[in-house]
Amino acid sequence: MNFNVKMDDKKLKVDIESTNLKDILIYCKPKERLVLTKKFGLNGEKWIPLQRIWKEYNLTRERIRQIETQALMRFRRLIVGNQKYMEVLQEAKKTLDSHGGFLPEDVLVSKLVNKNIFKFTKQELKLILVSDFDVSFLKRNKHINRSFYLEPLYEDLLTKMTLFIKDYFVARNNSQDLYEFIGVLKEDFAKDFREVSYLKNDLFYINFFESVRDLSVFDWKIWLPVFEDVNPKTIKLKILYTMRRAGKPLHYQELPSKIVERFPQKPIKLNTVHNELVKNNDIFVNLWLWIYGLKERWYEWGQVKDILVRIFERNDRAMNVKELCKEMLKEKMVSPNTVMLNLQKHKDLFTRVEKWVYQLKK
């Protein structure tokens, strides 16, 4: 590859109205064309990071970055005034603005492709967007993945927010409701950076979280991957997570399929689940016929009469049969007739106040 070709942009007079993107790259210097083609995968192959390019061609890191910058500037000058390229940029700005001013790189490109109004490939769209001045490109760093954003957002602010988020969750050591945490960020940033209107928009935060490395959002919760309450590693913790998410007692035969729905990486055996439920009876309570509930939700083992005693003690008042049945179903799957039979049978424990109303015997 000859890197010594000289070109003068002022002498370039190119009619590109009817040409495609590859034809435009012909008017770039060979070294610039090489960098853009490999960096964005324009030859149909996978894109190559700059680090591999400068090693392959025995250039310094700084020099290859200079070539990339020069190439993008020249490409920008070549497409200015071309209607079909300007339409891409206008559509990108409109899409970003409607999504809070910020989108991860692949998300924005996919949205443009899905509009089905451009004939460019994903790789070509990335090049067009990165070369623009109005749409800012955030290169991947140790905190944030590649993204596009609009002013008045800026990179230092986004980095500052990322560091705040990570410090916040390290100190908290637990997940948090998504919109509750967005409220925390608004309290800390929207007031201090009033000129950045996007900081008042929930969509900005939702899209920004997708780009923050080592941060995840699932089930409307936001968390760091190390948190076991939302990223369990053992079978016991996966059962616990699944039952918390279900919010009700479950038959042990239901659990393997529900666990795999959330954690599809590895199949779960029914016997393994059952052994964990039995072994950890300080966490999981066998309510009735292999239906299990969580002890942390006040589910406890016991006969119907024992559960009725606990219900009366918790409420500390007389209760009608309908109320008792509703409370009973939270702990044990029994019919209203069974509840009524136990109230009538154990007169040493329960006394009737009036029709269908009982209380705990003093």
C-alpha positions as CSV (number, residue, x, y, z in Angstrom):
1,M,0.0,0.0,0.0
2,N,1.4,3.4,-1.0
3,F,1.0,6.0,1.7
4,N,2.7,8.8,-0.1
5,V,0.0,9.9,-2.5
6,K,-0.7,13.6,-2.3
7,M,-4.2,15.0,-3.0
8,D,-5.6,18.5,-3.0
9,D,-9.3,18.7,-1.9
10,K,-9.6,22.1,-3.6
11,K,-9.0,20.5,-7.0
12,L,-11.6,17.8,-6.5
13,K,-14.7,18.4,-8.5
14,V,-16.8,15.3,-8.1
15,D,-20.4,14.9,-9.2
16,I,-21.6,12.4,-6.5
17,E,-25.3,12.8,-6.9
18,S,-25.7,9.4,-8.6
19,T,-22.8,7.6,-7.1
20,N,-22.7,5.2,-4.1
21,L,-20.6,5.3,-1.0
22,K,-17.8,3.1,-2.4
23,D,-17.5,5.4,-5.4
24,I,-17.0,8.4,-3.1
25,L,-14.2,6.6,-1.3
26,I,-12.2,6.5,-4.6
27,Y,-11.6,10.2,-4.1
28,C,-10.0,9.7,-0.7
29,K,-6.3,9.0,-0.4
30,P,-5.3,5.3,-0.5
31,K,-4.4,5.3,3.2
32,E,-7.6,7.0,4.1
33,R,-9.7,4.6,2.0
34,L,-7.9,1.7,3.6
35,V,-8.6,2.9,7.1
36,L,-12.3,3.6,6.5
37,T,-12.8,0.4,4.6
38,K,-11.3,-1.8,7.4
39,K,-12.5,0.3,10.3
40,F,-16.2,0.2,9.2
41,G,-16.1,-3.2,7.4
42,L,-17.1,-1.7,4.1
43,N,-15.7,-4.6,2.1
44,G,-18.2,-7.0,3.5
45,E,-15.9,-8.3,6.2
46,K,-16.1,-7.8,9.9
47,W,-14.9,-4.3,11.0
48,I,-11.3,-4.1,12.4
49,P,-10.3,-1.9,15.3
50,L,-7.6,0.7,14.7
51,Q,-5.2,-1.1,17.0
52,R,-5.0,-4.1,14.6
53,I,-4.7,-1.8,11.5
54,W,-1.7,0.2,12.8
55,K,0.0,-3.0,13.9
56,E,-0.6,-4.7,10.5
57,Y,0.8,-1.7,8.6
58,N,3.6,-0.9,11.1
59,L,2.3,2.6,11.8
60,T,2.1,4.3,15.2
61,R,-1.1,4.5,17.1
62,E,-1.2,8.3,16.8
63,R,-0.5,8.2,13.1
64,I,-3.3,5.8,12.3
65,R,-5.7,8.1,14.4
66,Q,-4.5,11.1,12.4
67,I,-5.3,9.2,9.1
68,E,-8.8,8.3,10.4
69,T,-9.5,11.9,11.4
70,Q,-8.3,13.1,8.0
71,A,-10.3,10.4,6.2
72,L,-13.5,11.3,8.0
73,M,-13.0,15.0,7.3
74,R,-12.5,14.4,3.6
75,F,-15.4,12.0,3.4
76,R,-17.6,14.7,5.1
77,R,-16.5,17.3,2.6
78,L,-17.3,15.0,-0.3
79,I,-20.9,14.2,0.8
80,V,-21.9,17.7,1.9
81,G,-24.7,18.8,-0.4
82,N,-25.7,15.3,-1.5
83,Q,-29.4,15.0,-0.7
84,K,-29.5,11.3,0.1
85,Y,-26.7,11.6,2.6
86,M,-28.2,14.7,4.2
87,E,-31.5,12.8,4.6
88,V,-29.7,10.1,6.6
89,L,-28.3,12.7,9.0
90,Q,-31.5,14.6,9.3
91,E,-33.4,11.3,10.1
92,A,-30.7,10.3,12.6
93,K,-31.0,13.7,14.5
94,K,-34.8,13.4,14.5
95,T,-34.6,9.8,15.9
96,L,-32.0,10.8,18.5
97,D,-34.1,13.7,19.7
98,S,-37.2,11.6,20.1
99,H,-35.3,9.1,22.2
100,G,-33.9,11.5,24.7
101,G,-30.9,12.7,22.7
102,F,-28.9,9.5,23.2
103,L,-28.8,6.0,21.7
104,P,-26.3,3.1,21.6
105,E,-24.6,2.9,18.2
106,D,-26.2,-0.3,17.0
107,V,-29.6,0.7,18.3
108,L,-29.6,4.0,16.2
109,V,-28.3,2.2,13.1
110,S,-30.9,-0.5,13.4
111,K,-33.7,2.0,13.8
112,L,-32.5,3.8,10.6
113,V,-32.3,0.4,8.7
114,N,-35.8,-0.6,9.9
115,K,-37.3,2.6,8.5
116,N,-36.6,1.1,5.1
117,I,-36.1,4.4,3.5
118,F,-32.3,4.2,2.8
119,K,-30.4,1.8,0.6
120,F,-27.2,1.9,2.7
121,T,-25.9,-1.1,4.7
122,K,-25.4,-0.9,8.5
123,Q,-21.7,-0.4,8.0
124,E,-22.2,2.5,5.5
125,L,-24.7,4.2,7.8
126,K,-22.2,4.1,10.7
127,L,-19.6,5.8,8.5
128,I,-22.1,8.5,7.5
129,L,-23.1,9.1,11.1
130,V,-19.6,9.2,12.5
131,S,-18.5,11.7,9.8
132,D,-21.2,14.2,10.8
133,F,-20.6,17.3,13.0
134,D,-24.1,17.6,14.4
135,V,-24.4,14.0,15.6
136,S,-21.7,13.4,18.2
137,F,-20.1,10.0,18.3
138,L,-18.9,8.5,21.6
139,K,-16.1,6.0,21.1
140,R,-16.1,3.0,23.4
141,N,-14.1,3.5,26.5
142,K,-13.8,1.6,29.8
143,H,-17.1,3.1,31.1
144,I,-19.4,3.5,28.1
145,N,-19.9,1.5,24.8
146,R,-20.1,3.2,21.4
147,S,-23.0,5.6,21.2
148,F,-24.4,8.6,19.4
149,Y,-25.8,11.7,21.1
150,L,-26.9,15.3,20.5
151,E,-25.8,18.5,22.1
152,P,-26.1,19.9,24.7
153,L,-25.1,16.5,26.0
154,Y,-21.3,16.1,26.0
155,E,-18.8,13.3,26.8
156,D,-17.4,14.6,30.1
157,L,-21.0,14.8,31.5
158,L,-21.8,11.3,30.4
159,T,-18.6,10.0,32.0
160,K,-19.3,11.8,35.2
161,M,-22.8,10.3,35.3
162,T,-21.4,6.8,34.7
163,L,-18.9,7.1,37.6
164,F,-21.7,8.4,39.8
165,I,-23.9,5.4,38.9
166,K,-21.2,2.8,39.7
167,D,-20.2,4.4,43.0
168,Y,-23.9,4.6,43.9
169,F,-24.5,0.9,43.4
170,V,-21.3,-0.2,45.0
171,A,-22.3,1.7,48.1
172,R,-25.9,0.4,47.9
173,N,-24.9,-3.2,47.2
174,N,-28.4,-4.0,45.9
175,S,-30.6,-3.4,42.9
176,Q,-33.1,-0.6,42.6
177,D,-36.4,0.1,40.8
178,L,-35.5,1.6,37.4
179,Y,-37.7,4.7,37.7
180,E,-36.8,5.2,41.3
181,F,-33.2,5.4,40.4
182,I,-33.9,7.7,37.4
183,G,-35.4,10.0,40.0
184,V,-32.1,9.9,42.0
185,L,-30.2,10.9,38.9
186,K,-32.6,13.7,38.0
187,E,-32.2,15.1,41.6
188,D,-28.4,15.1,41.2
189,F,-27.9,16.1,37.6
190,A,-31.0,17.8,36.1
191,K,-30.8,20.6,38.6
192,D,-27.0,21.1,38.3
193,F,-27.1,21.0,34.4
194,R,-30.3,22.9,33.6
195,E,-29.0,23.8,30.1
196,V,-29.1,20.1,29.2
197,S,-32.8,19.6,28.6
198,Y,-32.4,15.9,27.9
199,L,-31.6,15.2,31.6
200,K,-35.3,15.8,32.4
201,N,-36.3,13.1,29.9
202,D,-36.8,9.5,31.3
203,L,-36.0,8.1,27.8
204,F,-32.5,9.6,27.9
205,Y,-31.7,7.6,31.1
206,I,-33.2,4.4,29.8
207,N,-31.2,4.5,26.6
208,F,-28.0,5.7,28.4
209,F,-28.2,2.7,30.8
210,E,-28.0,0.4,27.8
211,S,-24.5,1.8,26.9
212,V,-23.0,1.9,30.4
213,R,-20.7,-1.0,30.7
214,D,-21.1,-3.4,33.7
215,L,-24.7,-2.1,34.3
216,S,-27.9,-4.1,33.5
217,V,-31.6,-3.4,33.5
218,F,-34.1,-6.3,33.8
219,D,-37.7,-6.6,35.2
220,W,-37.7,-2.8,35.6
221,K,-34.7,-3.1,38.0
222,I,-31.3,-1.6,37.5
223,W,-28.2,-3.3,39.0
224,L,-24.5,-4.3,38.7
225,P,-23.9,-7.8,37.4
226,V,-22.3,-8.9,40.7
227,F,-25.6,-8.5,42.6
228,E,-27.0,-11.9,43.5
229,D,-30.5,-10.7,44.0
230,V,-30.9,-10.2,40.2
231,N,-28.0,-12.2,38.8
232,P,-27.9,-15.5,40.9
233,K,-25.2,-18.0,40.3
234,T,-26.4,-21.1,42.2
235,I,-29.6,-23.2,41.8
236,K,-30.9,-22.1,45.2
237,L,-30.5,-18.4,44.4
238,K,-32.1,-18.9,41.0
239,I,-35.1,-20.6,42.7
240,L,-35.3,-17.7,45.2
241,Y,-35.1,-15.1,42.4
242,T,-37.9,-16.9,40.3
243,M,-40.2,-17.3,43.3
244,R,-39.8,-13.6,44.3
245,R,-40.5,-12.6,40.7
246,A,-43.6,-14.8,40.6
247,G,-45.0,-13.3,43.8
248,K,-47.0,-16.4,44.7
249,P,-46.4,-20.0,45.8
250,L,-45.4,-22.4,43.0
251,H,-45.5,-26.2,42.5
252,Y,-42.0,-27.5,42.4
253,Q,-42.6,-29.0,38.9
254,E,-43.3,-25.5,37.5
255,L,-40.0,-24.1,38.7
256,P,-37.5,-25.6,36.2
257,S,-39.2,-24.1,33.1
258,K,-39.7,-20.8,34.8
259,I,-36.0,-20.7,35.8
260,V,-34.9,-21.5,32.2
261,E,-37.1,-18.6,30.9
262,R,-34.9,-16.1,32.8
263,F,-31.6,-18.1,32.8
264,P,-31.6,-20.0,29.5
265,Q,-27.9,-20.7,29.5
266,K,-28.2,-24.2,31.1
267,P,-31.1,-26.6,31.5
268,I,-32.4,-27.3,35.1
269,K,-33.2,-30.8,36.3
270,L,-36.5,-31.3,38.3
271,N,-34.7,-33.5,40.9
272,T,-32.1,-30.8,41.5
273,V,-34.8,-28.2,42.1
274,H,-36.7,-30.5,44.5
275,N,-33.6,-31.3,46.4
276,E,-32.8,-27.6,46.9
277,L,-36.3,-26.9,48.1
278,V,-36.2,-29.7,50.7
279,K,-32.6,-28.9,51.8
280,N,-33.3,-25.2,52.3
281,N,-36.5,-25.4,54.4
282,D,-35.4,-22.3,56.2
283,I,-36.1,-20.4,53.0
284,F,-38.7,-22.4,51.1
285,V,-41.9,-23.7,52.8
286,N,-43.9,-26.7,51.6
287,L,-47.4,-25.3,51.9
288,W,-49.4,-28.2,50.6
289,L,-49.0,-31.0,48.0
290,W,-45.5,-29.8,47.0
291,I,-46.5,-26.2,46.5
292,Y,-43.8,-24.0,47.9
293,G,-43.8,-20.5,49.2
294,L,-41.1,-18.2,50.6
295,K,-40.6,-17.9,54.3
296,E,-39.7,-14.2,53.9
297,R,-43.2,-13.6,52.6
298,W,-44.7,-15.0,55.9
299,Y,-45.4,-18.4,54.5
300,E,-45.0,-21.0,57.2
301,W,-45.5,-24.7,57.5
302,G,-48.5,-25.9,59.5
303,Q,-51.9,-27.4,59.5
304,V,-55.0,-25.2,58.6
305,K,-55.8,-24.5,62.3
306,D,-52.2,-23.3,62.9
307,I,-52.3,-20.9,60.0
308,L,-55.7,-19.6,61.1
309,V,-54.2,-18.9,64.5
310,R,-51.3,-16.9,62.9
311,I,-53.8,-15.0,60.7
312,F,-55.8,-13.9,63.8
313,E,-52.7,-13.0,65.7
314,R,-51.4,-10.9,62.8
315,N,-54.7,-9.0,62.4
316,D,-55.6,-8.9,66.1
317,R,-59.3,-8.7,65.5
318,A,-62.4,-10.7,64.6
319,M,-62.6,-11.6,60.9
320,N,-65.3,-13.0,58.6
321,V,-64.8,-16.2,56.7
322,K,-64.3,-14.5,53.4
323,E,-61.3,-12.5,54.8
324,L,-59.9,-15.6,56.4
325,C,-60.1,-17.6,53.2
326,K,-58.3,-14.8,51.3
327,E,-55.5,-14.7,53.9
328,M,-55.3,-18.5,54.0
329,L,-54.7,-18.7,50.2
330,K,-51.6,-16.6,50.7
331,E,-50.1,-19.5,52.7
332,K,-51.9,-22.7,51.8
333,M,-54.1,-23.8,48.9
334,V,-57.3,-24.9,50.7
335,S,-61.0,-24.6,50.0
336,P,-63.4,-22.3,51.9
337,N,-65.2,-25.4,53.2
338,T,-61.9,-26.6,54.8
339,V,-61.5,-23.2,56.5
340,M,-65.1,-23.3,57.8
341,L,-64.7,-26.8,59.0
342,N,-61.6,-26.0,61.1
343,L,-63.2,-22.9,62.6
344,Q,-66.2,-25.0,63.8
345,K,-64.1,-28.1,64.8
346,H,-61.5,-26.3,67.0
347,K,-63.7,-24.6,69.5
348,D,-60.8,-24.5,71.9
349,L,-59.1,-22.1,69.6
350,F,-61.8,-20.1,67.8
351,T,-65.1,-18.6,68.9
352,R,-68.0,-17.4,66.7
353,V,-68.8,-13.7,67.2
354,E,-71.8,-13.6,64.8
355,K,-72.8,-15.4,61.6
356,W,-69.7,-16.0,59.4
357,V,-67.5,-14.0,61.8
358,Y,-64.9,-15.6,64.1
359,Q,-62.1,-14.5,66.4
360,L,-59.3,-16.1,68.3
361,K,-60.5,-17.5,71.7
362,K,-59.0,-15.5,74.6
